[in-house]
């Protein structure tokens, strides 16, 4: 019998050093977690955690013996994609003064008024707060472009944060100072970072098949299969409702995707049969994929754990993520001769330039190129 896995990592939450326990929702494991002294549930992260000063590794082994595998491989390393930027910042930065708290609340209301997505609002507000905390030694009206340069050098680069995070900060600051503060900062001269030109990560059809067949649990198998079968983003999969599956027209409706755009993607008879069997067995009520509580959306963390377990079962050593399945879907379509314009529509890309990155990783086009070495 394969035991469930609990990934244990250190991090920071609510200005405290904590230890996070990450696992696919399992009522038996939850009951055991409740026996850990000091354990708490984070509603925002949807994770259990224990204050680091109360964490007892030996008690963990005792409680979960024969019930779960404990993965301590990342316990001594702070992983940036597991520990939120704003949490690490709290250790280094002062809190916002009350007048700026009200300004960030006003900024949030403005974003909501403009109908930005909930995720974009959350990202922009959190990024703005970090910048304002960094510059809190100055009056907000005195903040200038030079402060952004200092922030990028002394905070973003010093903490090895990503290009995309820097871009999010610039976007948030531009909107805030243009719409809320209306200060003397020159919005047009706030420069975004130079664009990265990274190739998408792609795995072979054989590797995809191994991953999709790794789980015996039907729900886990169907979730991973649908991401690849339709080229879905993680959030798109979890936001699907049973009514969005149009079996008669062989279409899957993706609502409120990135940029608040709806789109439709074709689904084959094989995919429809798989979904109908899943719906018959699990009878989802609100969301197509629900957690252990009926009507509650399946969590992103649990979905990531589903993939992690799959790649471990089929002994794939590549650091495969859910987005790799979407990249592989697009690349495999291109290799089979699908027009790039159709792929753009299927993926929901606003610009064709975004879709063109897949032309750089297709085996079909690369294998046609003959090296001059072969003519020597």
JODA-V931266 format. One record per pair of residues at least 12 apart in sequence whose ideal C-beta (glycine too) atoms are under 8 Angstrom apart, sorted by the first residue. I is the first residue (numbers start at 1). GAP is how many residues later the second one is. Records with the same first field share a line. If there is no record, write none. Layout:
# JODA-V931266
I = GAP  GAP
This chain:
# JODA-V931266
2 = 311
3 = 63  64  65  66
4 = 19  20  22  25  63  64  65
5 = 18  63  64  65  66  300  303  304
6 = 15  16  17  23  58  62  63  64  65
7 = 14  15  16  64  67  298  301
8 = 12  13  14  52  62  63  64  66  67
9 = 13  65  66  68  69  70  73  74
10 = 42  65  66  67  68
11 = 38  67  71  72  76
12 = 71  75  76  78  79
13 = 29  32  36  74
15 = 75  76
16 = 35  36
17 = 34  35  36
18 = 31  32  33  34
19 = 30  31  32  33  36  56
20 = 25  27  28  29  62
21 = 12  18  26  27  28  29
22 = 25  279  283
23 = 45  282
24 = 278  281  282  285
25 = 266  267  274  277
26 = 266
27 = 265
28 = 39
29 = 35  38  39
30 = 18
32 = 31  32  35  36
33 = 15
35 = 28
36 = 14  23  24  27
37 = 13  17  19
38 = 12  13  16
45 = 256
46 = 253  254  255
47 = 254
57 = 15
80 = 80  81
84 = 42
85 = 41  45  74  76  80
86 = 40  43  44
88 = 71
89 = 41  44  66
93 = 37  40  41  43
94 = 39  42
95 = 38
96 = 33  36  37  40
97 = 39
99 = 41
100 = 32  36  40
103 = 37  73  77  78
104 = 21  24  25  28
106 = 74
107 = 17  18  21  68  69  72  73
108 = 13  17
110 = 65  69  70
111 = 13  14  64
115 = 145
117 = 139  141  142  143
119 = 116
123 = 45  49
124 = 44  47  48  51
125 = 47
127 = 38  41  42  44  45  46
128 = 41  44  45  48
130 = 25  39
131 = 17  20  38  41  42
134 = 17  21
135 = 12  16
140 = 41  43
141 = 40  42  43
143 = 34  40  42
144 = 40  41  42
145 = 40  41  44  45
148 = 22  25  42
151 = 18
152 = 14  41
156 = 13
163 = 30  32  33
166 = 26  27
167 = 25  26
170 = 20  21  22  23
171 = 21
173 = 17
174 = 13  16
199 = 158  161  162
200 = 127  130  131  157  158  161
201 = 117  119  120  122  123  126
202 = 122  125  126  129  159
203 = 113  115  117  121  125
205 = 123  127
207 = 107  109  111  113
208 = 20  117  120  124
210 = 104  106
211 = 13  96  99  100  103  105  109  114
212 = 12  13  16  98
213 = 101
214 = 95  96  97  99  100
215 = 91  94  95  98
218 = 59  60  63  64
219 = 59  63  70
220 = 86  89  90
222 = 52  53  56  67
223 = 14  66  75  80  83
224 = 82  83  86  101
225 = 46  49
226 = 14  26  45  49
227 = 95  98  99  102
228 = 97  98  100  101
229 = 38  39  42  100
230 = 22  24  35  37  41  99  116
231 = 34  95  98  99  102  115  116
232 = 22  33  94
233 = 24  25  90  93
234 = 66  69  70  88  89
235 = 22  65
236 = 18  21
237 = 52  66
238 = 49  51  59  60  61  62  65
239 = 16  17  48  58
240 = 12  14  47  48  49
241 = 14  45  46  47
242 = 37  42  46
244 = 44
245 = 22  27  30  34  43
247 = 25  28  29
250 = 16  17  18  19  22
251 = 13  14  15  16
252 = 12  13  14  15
254 = 94
257 = 91
258 = 90
259 = 89  91
261 = 87  89
263 = 82  83  85
265 = 81
275 = 13
303 = 19
304 = 17  18
307 = 13  14  15
326 = 21
327 = 31
330 = 13  16  17  25  28
331 = 27  30  31
333 = 13
334 = 24  25  28  30
335 = 27  28  29
340 = 12  15  16  18  19
343 = 12  15
